[in-house]
Amino acid sequence: MAATDEGFTVKSHFERKAAAVRQTYDRLVKSSRKFGPVGEEPKKTSIHLVNRTSFAGVATRKSAIILTIKSDRKLSSPRIHKSEQTSAKRFHHEVKQLSRLTLILNW
């Protein structure tokens, strides 16, 4: 895993985190790759998952991940704890994943 220009790596996002956090992330990336190539772009506070553009962001916490799903419409689900419209045709939806058992991929 090469460092970005800022020195952040995917690995660095999982330091001092529960093992389940990394397992949840790995399962998310593996499941996302069923739809095509997925790149991982580590940033200061999150990891962006990209195909042609970023379609999701993953922020790690001590025992969970915050998955931000980017879409062109408002999604309605009890699993989404925060939604915001960031532009005319862009929405960001946050889902807190406590473990790999709660990983949600079927919207």
BAMARRO-587683 format. One record per atom (N, C-alpha, C, O): residue number from 1; residue in three letters; atom name; x, y, z. Coordinates in steps of 0.02 Angstrom, whole numbers, plus 50000, padded with zeros to 5 digits. Layout:
<tordrens>
NUM:ALA:CA:X:Y:Z
...
</tordrens>
This chain:
<tordrens>
1:MET:N:50041:49941:50000
1:MET:CA:50000:50000:50000
1:MET:C:50044:50062:50000
1:MET:O:50077:50077:50050
2:ALA:N:50044:50097:49947
2:ALA:CA:50084:50157:49941
2:ALA:C:50051:50215:49977
2:ALA:O:49990:50220:49980
3:ALA:N:50092:50258:50004
3:ALA:CA:50066:50318:50037
3:ALA:C:50044:50369:49985
3:ALA:O:50073:50371:49930
4:THR:N:49995:50408:50001
4:THR:CA:49975:50462:49957
4:THR:C:50024:50519:49967
4:THR:O:50069:50515:50009
5:ASP:N:50016:50573:49929
5:ASP:CA:50059:50631:49935
5:ASP:C:50058:50659:50006
5:ASP:O:50108:50688:50029
6:GLU:N:50001:50651:50041
6:GLU:CA:49994:50678:50108
6:GLU:C:50021:50630:50160
6:GLU:O:50024:50647:50219
7:GLY:N:50042:50569:50141
7:GLY:CA:50069:50521:50188
7:GLY:C:50017:50475:50219
7:GLY:O:50034:50437:50265
8:PHE:N:49955:50476:50197
8:PHE:CA:49903:50433:50224
8:PHE:C:49898:50369:50184
8:PHE:O:49904:50370:50123
9:THR:N:49888:50313:50218
9:THR:CA:49879:50249:50186
9:THR:C:49814:50218:50210
9:THR:O:49787:50238:50261
10:VAL:N:49791:50168:50173
10:VAL:CA:49733:50131:50196
10:VAL:C:49749:50100:50264
10:VAL:O:49708:50102:50310
11:LYS:N:49808:50071:50270
11:LYS:CA:49829:50038:50332
11:LYS:C:49828:50086:50391
11:LYS:O:49808:50067:50446
12:SER:N:49849:50148:50381
12:SER:CA:49851:50196:50436
12:SER:C:49783:50212:50465
12:SER:O:49777:50232:50522
13:HIS:N:49730:50204:50426
13:HIS:CA:49662:50217:50450
13:HIS:C:49639:50164:50500
13:HIS:O:49589:50175:50535
14:PHE:N:49673:50108:50503
14:PHE:CA:49652:50053:50546
14:PHE:C:49696:50043:50607
14:PHE:O:49687:49997:50646
15:GLU:N:49745:50087:50616
15:GLU:CA:49788:50083:50675
15:GLU:C:49746:50100:50737
15:GLU:O:49707:50148:50736
16:ARG:N:49754:50061:50789
16:ARG:CA:49718:50071:50853
16:ARG:C:49642:50064:50845
16:ARG:O:49604:50097:50881
17:LYS:N:49621:50023:50798
17:LYS:CA:49549:50009:50788
17:LYS:C:49536:49935:50802
17:LYS:O:49582:49894:50798
18:ALA:N:49475:49918:50818
18:ALA:CA:49456:49848:50829
18:ALA:C:49465:49809:50764
18:ALA:O:49457:49836:50709
19:ALA:N:49483:49745:50770
19:ALA:CA:49493:49703:50711
19:ALA:C:49430:49700:50668
19:ALA:O:49434:49695:50607
20:ALA:N:49371:49703:50699
20:ALA:CA:49308:49700:50662
20:ALA:C:49300:49759:50615
20:ALA:O:49266:49754:50564
21:VAL:N:49332:49816:50631
21:VAL:CA:49328:49875:50587
21:VAL:C:49362:49859:50521
21:VAL:O:49333:49873:50468
22:ARG:N:49421:49830:50522
22:ARG:CA:49456:49812:50461
22:ARG:C:49418:49758:50423
22:ARG:O:49414:49760:50362
23:GLN:N:49391:49709:50459
23:GLN:CA:49354:49655:50427
23:GLN:C:49292:49682:50391
23:GLN:O:49276:49660:50336
24:THR:N:49258:49729:50422
24:THR:CA:49199:49760:50391
24:THR:C:49219:49797:50328
24:THR:O:49185:49791:50277
25:TYR:N:49273:49835:50332
25:TYR:CA:49298:49873:50274
25:TYR:C:49316:49825:50217
25:TYR:O:49297:49836:50160
26:ASP:N:49354:49773:50233
26:ASP:CA:49375:49725:50181
26:ASP:C:49315:49693:50147
26:ASP:O:49315:49682:50087
27:ARG:N:49265:49676:50186
27:ARG:CA:49205:49646:50157
27:ARG:C:49168:49696:50112
27:ARG:O:49142:49677:50059
28:LEU:N:49165:49758:50133
28:LEU:CA:49134:49810:50093
28:LEU:C:49170:49818:50025
28:LEU:O:49137:49820:49973
29:VAL:N:49236:49821:50027
29:VAL:CA:49275:49829:49965
29:VAL:C:49265:49768:49920
29:VAL:O:49255:49775:49860
30:LYS:N:49269:49709:49949
30:LYS:CA:49261:49647:49910
30:LYS:C:49191:49645:49878
30:LYS:O:49185:49629:49819
31:SER:N:49140:49662:49915
31:SER:CA:49072:49663:49887
31:SER:C:49064:49715:49833
31:SER:O:49030:49703:49783
32:SER:N:49095:49773:49842
32:SER:CA:49092:49827:49793
32:SER:C:49123:49806:49727
32:SER:O:49101:49828:49674
33:ARG:N:49174:49766:49730
33:ARG:CA:49210:49744:49669
33:ARG:C:49169:49697:49626
33:ARG:O:49188:49683:49569
34:LYS:N:49113:49672:49651
34:LYS:CA:49068:49632:49610
34:LYS:C:49038:49674:49554
34:LYS:O:49016:49647:49503
35:PHE:N:49037:49741:49562
35:PHE:CA:49008:49786:49513
35:PHE:C:49059:49816:49466
35:PHE:O:49041:49853:49420
36:GLY:N:49123:49802:49477
36:GLY:CA:49176:49828:49434
36:GLY:C:49237:49847:49476
36:GLY:O:49238:49837:49536
37:PRO:N:49288:49873:49442
37:PRO:CA:49349:49892:49478
37:PRO:C:49336:49946:49530
37:PRO:O:49298:49993:49519
38:VAL:N:49368:49939:49587
38:VAL:CA:49362:49987:49642
38:VAL:C:49431:50007:49665
38:VAL:O:49471:49965:49685
39:GLY:N:49445:50072:49662
39:GLY:CA:49507:50098:49689
39:GLY:C:49497:50124:49759
39:GLY:O:49442:50143:49778
40:GLU:N:49551:50126:49798
40:GLU:CA:49549:50151:49866
40:GLU:C:49595:50212:49869
40:GLU:O:49654:50207:49855
41:GLU:N:49567:50269:49888
41:GLU:CA:49605:50331:49893
41:GLU:C:49604:50356:49965
41:GLU:O:49556:50389:49986
42:PRO:N:49657:50342:50003
42:PRO:CA:49659:50365:50072
42:PRO:C:49668:50440:50076
42:PRO:O:49711:50469:50044
43:LYS:N:49626:50472:50117
43:LYS:CA:49630:50543:50130
43:LYS:C:49644:50553:50204
43:LYS:O:49655:50504:50240
44:LYS:N:49645:50614:50227
44:LYS:CA:49661:50628:50297
44:LYS:C:49611:50596:50345
44:LYS:O:49631:50566:50395
45:THR:N:49546:50603:50332
45:THR:CA:49496:50579:50379
45:THR:C:49455:50520:50354
45:THR:O:49412:50494:50391
46:SER:N:49466:50498:50293
46:SER:CA:49426:50443:50266
46:SER:C:49462:50410:50207
46:SER:O:49515:50432:50185
47:ILE:N:49432:50357:50183
47:ILE:CA:49456:50322:50123
47:ILE:C:49400:50327:50072
47:ILE:O:49344:50308:50085
48:HIS:N:49417:50354:50013
48:HIS:CA:49367:50359:49960
48:HIS:C:49371:50295:49918
48:HIS:O:49425:50271:49901
49:LEU:N:49312:50268:49903
49:LEU:CA:49307:50212:49857
49:LEU:C:49286:50240:49790
49:LEU:O:49236:50274:49785
50:VAL:N:49325:50225:49738
50:VAL:CA:49313:50256:49673
50:VAL:C:49309:50204:49618
50:VAL:O:49342:50152:49620
51:ASN:N:49268:50220:49569
51:ASN:CA:49268:50185:49505
51:ASN:C:49293:50236:49456
51:ASN:O:49353:50245:49449
52:ARG:N:49250:50270:49421
52:ARG:CA:49272:50328:49382
52:ARG:C:49275:50389:49426
52:ARG:O:49318:50432:49418
53:THR:N:49228:50393:49473
53:THR:CA:49227:50446:49523
53:THR:C:49215:50413:49591
53:THR:O:49201:50353:49595
54:SER:N:49219:50452:49643
54:SER:CA:49208:50426:49710
54:SER:C:49134:50410:49719
54:SER:O:49091:50452:49706
55:PHE:N:49119:50348:49740
55:PHE:CA:49049:50329:49752
55:PHE:C:49034:50318:49826
55:PHE:O:48976:50311:49845
56:ALA:N:49087:50316:49866
56:ALA:CA:49076:50306:49938
56:ALA:C:49138:50330:49976
56:ALA:O:49193:50334:49948
57:GLY:N:49127:50345:50039
57:GLY:CA:49182:50363:50083
57:GLY:C:49176:50322:50147
57:GLY:O:49121:50307:50170
58:VAL:N:49233:50302:50175
58:VAL:CA:49234:50262:50236
58:VAL:C:49276:50298:50287
58:VAL:O:49336:50308:50278
59:ALA:N:49244:50318:50342
59:ALA:CA:49279:50348:50399
59:ALA:C:49282:50296:50453
59:ALA:O:49231:50267:50472
60:THR:N:49342:50283:50479
60:THR:CA:49350:50232:50530
60:THR:C:49343:50262:50600
60:THR:O:49364:50319:50613
61:ARG:N:49314:50224:50644
61:ARG:CA:49307:50240:50714
61:ARG:C:49336:50183:50754
61:ARG:O:49355:50131:50725
62:LYS:N:49341:50190:50818
62:LYS:CA:49372:50139:50861
62:LYS:C:49339:50070:50852
62:LYS:O:49375:50020:50848
63:SER:N:49273:50068:50847
63:SER:CA:49239:50004:50842
63:SER:C:49185:50002:50787
63:SER:O:49141:49960:50788
64:ALA:N:49190:50048:50739
64:ALA:CA:49140:50051:50685
64:ALA:C:49169:50088:50626
64:ALA:O:49222:50119:50629
65:ILE:N:49132:50086:50571
65:ILE:CA:49147:50129:50514
65:ILE:C:49085:50171:50500
65:ILE:O:49029:50150:50513
66:ILE:N:49097:50230:50473
66:ILE:CA:49043:50272:50448
66:ILE:C:49049:50269:50372
66:ILE:O:49098:50292:50343
67:LEU:N:48999:50239:50341
67:LEU:CA:48998:50232:50268
67:LEU:C:48956:50288:50239
67:LEU:O:48896:50294:50254
68:THR:N:48986:50330:50198
68:THR:CA:48950:50383:50163
68:THR:C:48939:50361:50091
68:THR:O:48986:50353:50053
69:ILE:N:48876:50352:50074
69:ILE:CA:48857:50330:50007
69:ILE:C:48838:50392:49967
69:ILE:O:48798:50433:49990
70:LYS:N:48866:50399:49908
70:LYS:CA:48851:50456:49865
70:LYS:C:48802:50434:49812
70:LYS:O:48811:50382:49780
71:SER:N:48749:50473:49802
71:SER:CA:48698:50454:49752
71:SER:C:48670:50516:49718
71:SER:O:48683:50572:49738
72:ASP:N:48630:50503:49666
72:ASP:CA:48599:50558:49629
72:ASP:C:48527:50571:49653
72:ASP:O:48492:50612:49624
73:ARG:N:48506:50536:49705
73:ARG:CA:48438:50545:49732
73:ARG:C:48438:50532:49807
73:ARG:O:48484:50500:49833
74:LYS:N:48387:50556:49839
74:LYS:CA:48379:50544:49911
74:LYS:C:48358:50471:49922
74:LYS:O:48312:50447:49890
75:LEU:N:48393:50437:49966
75:LEU:CA:48377:50368:49984
75:LEU:C:48338:50368:50049
75:LEU:O:48350:50410:50093
76:SER:N:48292:50322:50055
76:SER:CA:48251:50318:50115
76:SER:C:48260:50249:50146
76:SER:O:48242:50199:50117
77:SER:N:48290:50248:50206
77:SER:CA:48301:50186:50241
77:SER:C:48311:50201:50315
77:SER:O:48341:50252:50331
78:PRO:N:48288:50159:50359
78:PRO:CA:48300:50169:50430
78:PRO:C:48374:50161:50448
78:PRO:O:48395:50183:50502
79:ARG:N:48413:50130:50404
79:ARG:CA:48485:50120:50416
79:ARG:C:48525:50185:50407
79:ARG:O:48580:50191:50433
80:ILE:N:48497:50231:50370
80:ILE:CA:48531:50295:50356
80:ILE:C:48518:50341:50415
80:ILE:O:48460:50357:50431
81:HIS:N:48572:50363:50448
81:HIS:CA:48561:50407:50505
81:HIS:C:48573:50481:50489
81:HIS:O:48558:50524:50529
82:LYS:N:48599:50495:50429
82:LYS:CA:48608:50565:50409
82:LYS:C:48608:50568:50333
82:LYS:O:48642:50528:50300
83:SER:N:48570:50615:50305
83:SER:CA:48569:50627:50233
83:SER:C:48576:50702:50221
83:SER:O:48548:50742:50258
84:GLU:N:48613:50719:50170
84:GLU:CA:48617:50789:50152
84:GLU:C:48623:50796:50076
84:GLU:O:48656:50756:50043
85:GLN:N:48590:50847:50050
85:GLN:CA:48594:50862:49979
85:GLN:C:48652:50910:49971
85:GLN:O:48651:50965:49998
86:THR:N:48703:50888:49934
86:THR:CA:48764:50928:49927
86:THR:C:48764:50971:49865
86:THR:O:48803:51019:49861
87:SER:N:48721:50955:49817
87:SER:CA:48712:50996:49757
87:SER:C:48645:50977:49726
87:SER:O:48609:50935:49754
88:ALA:N:48630:51006:49669
88:ALA:CA:48564:50994:49638
88:ALA:C:48550:50920:49626
88:ALA:O:48493:50898:49636
89:LYS:N:48600:50882:49607
89:LYS:CA:48589:50812:49592
89:LYS:C:48638:50766:49629
89:LYS:O:48658:50714:49603
90:ARG:N:48656:50786:49689
90:ARG:CA:48702:50745:49729
90:ARG:C:48680:50743:49802
90:ARG:O:48665:50794:49832
91:PHE:N:48678:50682:49828
91:PHE:CA:48660:50671:49898
91:PHE:C:48714:50628:49931
91:PHE:O:48744:50585:49899
92:HIS:N:48726:50641:49995
92:HIS:CA:48770:50599:50036
92:HIS:C:48728:50570:50092
92:HIS:O:48692:50605:50127
93:HIS:N:48734:50504:50100
93:HIS:CA:48695:50468:50151
93:HIS:C:48744:50430:50196
93:HIS:O:48786:50393:50171
94:GLU:N:48738:50439:50262
94:GLU:CA:48783:50407:50309
94:GLU:C:48750:50348:50343
94:GLU:O:48693:50352:50367
95:VAL:N:48787:50292:50345
95:VAL:CA:48766:50231:50379
95:VAL:C:48822:50211:50426
95:VAL:O:48879:50206:50405
96:LYS:N:48805:50200:50489
96:LYS:CA:48855:50177:50537
96:LYS:C:48854:50102:50539
96:LYS:O:48802:50071:50553
97:GLN:N:48911:50071:50525
97:GLN:CA:48918:49998:50526
97:GLN:C:48957:49979:50589
97:GLN:O:49015:49997:50596
98:LEU:N:48925:49941:50633
98:LEU:CA:48957:49921:50695
98:LEU:C:48998:49858:50687
98:LEU:O:49047:49848:50724
99:SER:N:48980:49815:50640
99:SER:CA:49018:49754:50629
99:SER:C:49005:49730:50558
99:SER:O:48960:49755:50524
100:ARG:N:49043:49681:50538
100:ARG:CA:49033:49654:50470
100:ARG:C:48967:49619:50464
100:ARG:O:48942:49610:50408
101:LEU:N:48937:49599:50520
101:LEU:CA:48871:49567:50517
101:LEU:C:48816:49615:50498
101:LEU:O:48764:49594:50473
102:THR:N:48826:49680:50509
102:THR:CA:48775:49729:50493
102:THR:C:48788:49764:50426
102:THR:O:48754:49812:50409
103:LEU:N:48837:49739:50390
103:LEU:CA:48855:49771:50327
103:LEU:C:48796:49769:50278
103:LEU:O:48769:49715:50264
104:ILE:N:48776:49827:50254
104:ILE:CA:48718:49833:50212
104:ILE:C:48741:49848:50140
104:ILE:O:48773:49899:50127
105:LEU:N:48723:49803:50094
105:LEU:CA:48743:49815:50024
105:LEU:C:48683:49814:49977
105:LEU:O:48690:49833:49918
106:ASN:N:48625:49794:50000
106:ASN:CA:48566:49790:49956
106:ASN:C:48521:49849:49970
106:ASN:O:48484:49850:50018
107:TRP:N:48524:49899:49927
107:TRP:CA:48482:49959:49936
107:TRP:C:48423:49953:49894
107:TRP:O:48380:49998:49893
</tordrens>
